[in-house]
Amino acid sequence: MKSAVENLTPTRAKLTVEVPFEELKPSLDAAYQKIAQQINVPGFRRGKVPPAVIDRQVGRGPVLDEAVNAVVPQQYMAALAEHDLEPIAQPEIEVTKFEDNETLEFTAEVDVKPDFEVPDYDGLEAEVEDVEVTDADVEEQVQALRERFGTLVPVERAAAEGDFVTMSLTAAQDGEPVEGGEVSDMSYRVGRGGMIEGLDEALVGLSAGEEKSFDSELVGGDLVGTPVQVTVTVSAVQEQQLPDFDDEFAQLASEFDTAEELTADVRERLGRGKRLEQAAAARDAVLEALLEKVSIPLPETMVTDELNARRQNVEQQLAYAGLTMEKYLEDEGQTSEEFEADLERRVRDAVAAQFVLDKIAKKEEFGIDQAELSEHLVRRAQQSGQDPQEFANHMFEHNHIPELVQEILRGKALATVVESATVKDASGNVVDLKNLRPDGTVGEPVAEESTEETAGA
């Protein structure tokens, strides 16, 4: 085999491969054997038909096609290895020359990993915000805890913000009921939001047995965004009464004896959570500092595919939440152009980060063991809300393990970069990154018993 490479762009290569006919002989022999198993010829047992008879009965062409289809992928992989190319997509292969007893020639165009120099990643510097737990933060958590133990009491008055109402909704368009636009006997907290626009305003001031109509838009189904007239009817109004935050409540709601001890625990847990957030911010800040030191040409096809995937994911999440893109952008104070620019920037940073972390992992010669893979499987399962064993089985059955292995290696590369960096908060204090796991993620270690669930996969 003889091959040559032409760099069409920094991220796309064209391979030209020549294969002498004699190198096709093993594939030709295999093609004859395969066809011999598929045809019936009088006087010959299945699988024992000689090549000359196959040529007369079937023709030489199908045999040559079968051989070429077998040898091209093999020689393509050999050419990649010869020129040290790492493909990131399926190739576009074209057989440019092939005749019986002649040299086979084909070309393969493929997107490849860009070639660039890994910047010095030792001793990077970054800054993050201070960790601060305010009294307001603590009060918010205490209030939420009190609400969990609150009781609902019927009241003979109009609904106010914070009350719970039992309500029914009907939607109509041009005086005709909208199919699927009805809700009956639903419990709802006034002022909570998250439903149709104008509902909270309509509920305030309604007593049991009263109704009110208002104009809004549907937030779900095939008619999402359609203007409708909504009628809300209240059948009950309840007021939430909260328990006093005292020692008795602390003993009811926790393992602590006093309200002071419970408050201290709430403050400590908030601090741990904020330190985890700070560690994640530190990791991201270090990665950003690393990317600022390198210029990486990106495969536009890869960027476009990732952009489309992320955009689709956002749209699906908005639809699930009953929001339109227009409403989301309005709430975020963004224009469509600003949203697209921000999304593209984040996608390009993510793709560039993959390439640079892959190179660092290769340079550092990282490897992984079964325990690390099992732990990563459990963590991914927990993130997606799936059973760890079922998630592991799915990953193995659909050959996604190499992708998970690459995730772990990139995490190790990122952890190495972060560990050698100096990260300070806004006050100048060095940030403790003990919550950074060896795979680059942030948080507490996965429980051993959960890891064991996937050990046999």
C-alpha positions in Angstrom: 0.0 0.0 0.0 1.1 3.5 -0.8 -0.6 6.6 0.7 -0.3 10.4 0.7 -2.1 13.0 2.7 -3.2 16.5 1.7 -4.3 18.9 4.4 -7.4 20.7 3.0 -7.8 22.8 6.2 -6.2 22.6 9.6 -9.0 20.2 10.6 -9.7 18.3 7.4 -7.4 15.9 5.5 -7.6 14.1 2.2 -5.9 10.7 2.0 -5.0 9.2 -1.4 -4.3 5.4 -1.2 -3.0 3.0 -3.8 -3.3 -0.8 -3.2 -1.5 -3.2 -5.6 -3.8 -5.8 -6.9 -1.7 -8.6 -5.3 -2.6 -7.2 -1.9 -6.2 -7.8 -2.7 -5.8 -11.6 -3.0 -6.8 -12.5 0.6 -9.9 -10.3 0.2 -10.7 -11.9 -3.1 -10.3 -15.4 -1.6 -12.7 -14.4 1.2 -15.1 -13.0 -1.3 -15.2 -16.2 -3.3 -15.8 -18.2 -0.1 -18.6 -15.9 0.9 -20.4 -16.0 -2.4 -19.9 -19.8 -2.6 -21.9 -20.1 0.6 -24.8 -18.1 -0.9 -25.4 -19.8 -4.3 -26.6 -23.2 -5.4 -24.8 -24.7 -8.4 -25.8 -28.2 -9.7 -23.0 -30.7 -9.1 -21.3 -28.7 -6.3 -22.0 -28.7 -2.6 -22.9 -25.3 -1.0 -19.6 -23.6 -0.1 -17.5 -25.8 -2.4 -18.1 -23.9 -5.7 -14.8 -23.2 -7.4 -13.9 -19.6 -8.3 -13.9 -20.3 -12.0 -17.5 -21.6 -11.8 -18.5 -18.5 -9.7 -17.0 -16.3 -12.4 -19.2 -18.1 -15.0 -22.4 -18.2 -12.9 -22.2 -14.9 -11.1 -19.6 -12.9 -12.8 -16.2 -11.5 -11.7 -17.7 -8.1 -10.9 -19.6 -9.0 -7.7 -16.5 -10.8 -6.4 -14.3 -7.7 -7.0 -16.9 -5.4 -5.4 -17.0 -7.7 -2.3 -13.2 -7.6 -2.1 -13.0 -3.9 -2.5 -15.6 -3.3 0.2 -13.6 -5.4 2.6 -10.1 -4.0 1.8 -10.9 -0.3 1.6 -11.7 0.2 5.4 -8.6 -1.8 6.3 -6.3 0.3 4.1 -8.0 3.5 5.3 -7.2 2.7 8.9 -3.7 1.8 7.9 -3.2 5.1 6.1 -4.6 7.0 9.2 -2.0 5.3 11.4 0.8 5.9 8.9 0.2 9.7 8.8 -0.7 9.9 12.6 -4.2 11.3 11.9 -7.0 11.1 14.5 -10.4 11.2 12.8 -13.4 12.8 14.5 -16.1 11.9 12.0 -16.9 9.3 9.4 -14.9 9.7 6.1 -16.1 10.4 2.7 -14.5 7.6 0.6 -14.4 7.5 -3.2 -12.9 4.7 -5.3 -11.2 6.7 -8.1 -9.6 3.8 -10.0 -10.1 0.0 -10.1 -10.0 -2.5 -12.8 -9.4 -6.3 -12.7 -5.7 -7.1 -12.1 -5.0 -3.3 -11.8 -4.0 -1.2 -8.8 -6.9 0.0 -6.6 -6.9 3.7 -5.9 -9.3 5.6 -3.5 -9.5 8.8 -1.7 -10.8 9.6 1.8 -11.7 13.0 3.1 -12.2 13.2 6.8 -12.3 15.7 9.7 -9.4 15.2 12.0 -8.2 16.5 15.3 -6.3 19.8 14.9 -2.5 19.9 15.4 -1.4 22.5 17.9 1.2 22.9 20.7 -0.1 22.3 24.2 0.6 25.5 26.2 2.4 25.4 29.6 -0.3 24.5 32.1 1.8 24.5 35.2 1.1 27.4 37.6 -1.9 29.0 36.0 -3.6 31.7 38.0 -7.4 32.4 38.4 -9.8 34.3 40.6 -13.3 33.5 41.9 -15.9 35.1 44.1 -15.7 34.9 47.9 -17.7 32.3 49.8 -20.3 34.2 51.9 -23.3 32.8 53.8 -25.5 35.7 54.8 -28.2 35.8 57.4 -30.7 36.2 54.6 -29.5 32.9 53.1 -30.0 31.1 56.4 -33.4 32.7 56.9 -34.5 31.5 53.5 -33.5 27.9 54.3 -35.2 28.1 57.8 -38.3 29.5 56.2 -38.4 26.6 53.7 -38.0 24.1 56.5 -40.9 25.7 58.4 -43.1 25.6 55.3 -42.4 21.8 55.0 -44.0 21.4 58.4 -46.7 24.0 57.9 -50.4 23.2 58.0 -53.2 24.4 55.7 -56.3 25.9 57.3 -59.4 26.9 55.3 -60.3 30.6 55.5 -63.5 32.5 54.7 -61.9 35.3 52.8 -60.5 36.2 49.4 -57.2 34.6 48.2 -54.0 36.6 48.8 -50.5 35.9 47.7 -49.0 32.9 49.5 -52.4 31.3 50.0 -53.2 27.8 48.6 -56.3 27.6 46.4 -58.2 24.7 44.9 -59.0 25.8 41.4 -60.3 24.7 37.9 -59.2 26.2 34.6 -60.8 26.3 31.2 -59.4 27.8 28.0 -61.4 29.0 25.0 -60.6 30.4 21.6 -63.2 32.5 19.8 -65.8 31.2 22.3 -65.0 27.6 21.6 -63.4 25.3 24.3 -59.8 24.3 23.5 -59.3 20.6 23.5 -57.0 19.6 26.4 -57.3 23.1 27.8 -59.0 22.1 31.1 -57.7 21.5 34.6 -59.9 20.5 37.5 -59.5 20.6 41.3 -55.9 21.6 41.2 -54.0 22.8 44.3 -51.9 25.9 43.6 -50.0 28.4 45.7 -50.9 32.0 44.7 -47.8 33.8 43.5 -45.7 30.7 42.8 -45.7 31.3 39.0 -44.7 28.8 36.5 -48.1 28.4 34.9 -49.9 30.5 32.4 -49.3 34.3 32.3 -51.9 36.3 34.3 -53.1 33.5 36.6 -51.6 34.9 39.8 -53.1 38.3 39.2 -56.5 36.8 38.5 -56.5 34.7 41.7 -55.7 37.5 44.1 -59.1 38.7 45.4 -61.1 35.7 44.5 -63.1 33.8 47.2 -64.4 30.3 47.2 -67.1 29.9 44.5 -66.0 32.9 42.5 -64.4 32.9 39.0 -62.6 35.3 36.7 -61.6 35.4 33.0 -58.4 36.8 31.6 -56.5 36.7 28.3 -53.3 34.6 28.1 -51.4 32.1 25.9 -51.2 28.4 26.0 -47.9 27.0 27.3 -48.1 23.4 26.2 -49.4 21.0 23.5 -49.6 21.6 19.8 -51.2 25.0 20.3 -48.4 26.4 22.5 -48.3 30.2 22.2 -51.9 30.5 21.0 -53.9 33.4 22.4 -56.8 32.1 24.5 -59.3 33.4 27.1 -58.9 31.5 30.4 -61.5 31.2 33.1 -60.3 30.3 36.6 -62.8 29.1 39.2 -61.8 28.9 42.9 -63.5 26.2 45.1 -61.4 26.6 48.3 -58.9 29.0 49.9 -56.5 27.8 52.5 -53.9 29.7 54.5 -50.6 28.2 55.5 -49.8 28.4 59.2 -46.2 27.9 60.0 -44.8 26.5 63.3 -42.7 28.8 65.5 -39.0 28.3 65.0 -38.1 27.2 68.5 -36.4 24.3 70.4 -39.6 22.2 70.0 -39.6 22.7 66.3 -35.9 21.9 66.1 -36.5 18.5 67.8 -39.4 17.8 65.5 -37.7 18.7 62.2 -34.1 17.5 62.9 -31.8 15.6 65.2 -30.9 18.8 67.1 -32.2 19.8 70.5 -32.3 23.5 70.1 -33.1 26.1 67.4 -29.6 27.5 67.8 -28.0 24.2 66.9 -30.3 23.7 63.9 -29.5 27.2 62.7 -25.8 26.5 63.0 -26.2 23.3 61.0 -28.1 25.2 58.3 -25.3 27.7 58.1 -22.7 25.0 57.9 -24.5 23.1 55.1 -25.0 26.3 53.2 -21.2 26.9 53.5 -20.4 23.5 52.2 -22.7 24.0 49.3 -21.2 27.4 48.5 -17.6 25.9 48.8 -18.6 23.2 46.3 -19.9 26.0 43.9 -16.7 27.9 44.5 -14.6 24.8 43.6 -16.6 24.3 40.4 -16.1 28.0 39.6 -12.3 27.7 40.3 -12.1 24.6 38.0 -13.9 26.5 35.2 -11.8 29.6 35.7 -8.6 27.6 35.4 -9.8 26.0 32.2 -10.7 29.4 30.8 -7.2 30.6 31.7 -5.7 27.6 29.9 -7.8 28.2 26.8 -6.7 31.8 26.6 -3.1 30.6 26.2 -3.8 28.5 23.0 -5.3 29.0 19.6 -7.0 25.9 18.3 -8.5 25.6 14.8 -11.9 24.0 15.2 -13.7 21.6 12.8 -16.7 23.7 11.7 -18.8 20.5 11.1 -18.2 19.5 14.7 -19.1 23.0 16.0 -22.3 23.1 13.9 -23.4 19.6 15.1 -22.8 20.6 18.8 -24.6 23.9 18.3 -27.6 22.2 16.8 -27.6 19.6 19.6 -27.4 22.2 22.4 -30.0 24.4 20.8 -32.4 21.4 20.5 -31.8 20.5 24.1 -32.7 24.1 25.2 -35.9 24.0 23.2 -36.9 20.6 24.6 -36.3 21.8 28.2 -38.3 25.0 27.5 -41.2 23.0 26.0 -41.1 20.7 29.0 -41.3 23.7 31.3 -44.2 25.2 29.2 -42.1 28.1 28.0 -41.6 29.5 24.5 -38.2 30.6 23.3 -39.6 34.2 23.0 -40.7 34.1 26.6 -37.4 32.7 27.8 -35.4 35.4 26.0 -37.7 38.0 27.5 -37.2 36.7 31.0 -33.4 36.6 30.5 -33.3 40.0 28.9 -31.6 38.7 25.8 -32.2 39.2 22.2 -32.2 36.2 19.8 -28.8 37.3 18.4 -27.3 37.6 21.9 -28.5 34.1 22.8 -27.0 32.6 19.6 -23.7 34.4 20.1 -23.4 33.3 23.7 -24.3 29.7 22.8 -21.8 29.6 20.0 -19.1 31.0 22.3 -19.7 28.3 24.9 -19.8 25.6 22.3 -16.5 26.7 20.8 -14.9 26.8 24.2 -16.2 23.3 25.0 -14.9 21.8 21.8 -11.5 23.5 22.2 -11.4 22.3 25.8 -11.9 18.7 24.6 -9.0 18.9 22.2 -6.5 20.5 24.7 -7.5 18.1 27.5 -7.1 15.1 25.2 -3.6 16.2 24.4 -2.7 16.7 28.0 -4.1 13.3 28.9 -2.0 11.7 26.1 1.1 13.7 27.2 0.7 12.7 30.9 0.0 9.0 29.8 -3.0 8.7 31.9 -4.9 5.4 32.2 -8.0 4.2 34.1 -8.9 1.2 36.1 -12.1 -0.7 36.6 -12.9 1.1 39.9 -12.7 4.5 38.2 -14.9 3.4 35.4 -17.5 2.0 37.8 -17.5 5.1 39.9 -18.0 7.3 36.8 -20.8 5.0 35.6 -22.6 5.4 38.9 -22.1 9.2 38.9 -23.5 9.5 35.4 -26.4 7.3 36.3 -27.2 9.4 39.3 -27.1 12.6 37.2 -29.6 11.2 34.8 -31.8 9.7 37.5 -31.3 6.1 36.3 -30.6 2.8 38.0 -26.7 2.4 38.0 -26.9 -1.2 36.8 -29.4 -0.5 34.0 -27.3 2.5 33.0 -24.1 0.5 32.9 -25.8 -2.3 30.8 -27.0 0.3 28.3 -23.6 1.8 28.0 -21.9 -1.5 27.4 -24.6 -2.8 25.0 -24.4 0.4 22.8 -20.6 0.6 22.9 -20.6 4.0 24.7 -17.8 2.9 27.1 -15.0 4.5 25.0 -16.8 7.8 25.3 -17.0 7.4 29.1 -13.3 6.5 29.2 -12.5 9.7 27.3 -14.5 11.7 29.7 -12.5 10.3 32.6 -9.2 10.9 30.9 -10.2 14.5 30.2 -11.3 14.9 33.8 -7.9 13.7 35.0 -6.2 16.1 32.7 -8.3 19.0 34.0 -7.6 17.9 37.6 -3.9 17.9 36.9 -4.1 21.4 35.5 -6.2 22.7 38.4 -4.0 21.1 41.1 -1.0 23.0 39.8 -2.9 26.3 39.5 -3.2 29.1 42.1 -6.8 30.2 42.6 -7.7 33.0 44.9 -11.0 34.5 46.0 -11.8 38.2 45.6 -10.3 38.8 49.1 -7.0 37.3 48.1 -7.3 34.1 49.9 -6.1 30.9 48.3 -9.1 28.6 47.5 -9.0 25.1 48.9 -9.8 22.7 46.1 -10.1 19.5 48.2 -13.5 19.0 46.8 -12.1 18.4 43.3 -12.3 14.7 42.4 -9.4 13.0 40.5 -11.6 12.9 37.4 -12.1 16.7 37.4 -15.6 16.8 38.8 -16.5 18.5 42.0 -18.3 17.0 45.0 -18.3 14.3 47.6 -17.0 10.8 46.7 -19.5 8.3 45.4 -20.6 5.8 48.0 -18.7 2.5 47.8 -21.9 0.4 47.9 -23.2 2.3 44.8 -19.9 1.7 42.9 -20.1 -2.1 43.6 -23.5 -2.2 41.8 -21.8 -1.8 38.5 -18.6 -3.8 39.2 -19.9 -6.9 37.4 -21.1 -5.2 34.3 
